[in-house]
Amino acid sequence: MPIYEYRCAACGFQKEHLQKLSDAPLTLCPECAQATYEKQLSAVGFQLKGSGWYATDFKNPAKKPVNPPPCQGGTGACPSGACGAAE
């Protein structure tokens, strides 16, 4: 269930409420009993946990390129990509 932040326009009282998406917005201020209690726009705060698609596809930094194996002669990577091929 999401947490919504409310603020009263009459008295300035502010509080967070845990509500279902299907619940009607609150309008009556719990502090001053005026009908000026309004839902505020606020930043969404959530954290994805577990091993879902977000962890496997986006959570890890960009994969580093794999270095090709060194040439048989020990002078670095083979430019032709044919390491170990018979000459």
Secondary structure, DSSP 8 states (H G I E B T S, - for coil): --EEEEEETTT--EEEEE--TTS----S-TTT--S-EEE----------SSSHHIIIIIS---------B-TTSSSB-TTS-TT---
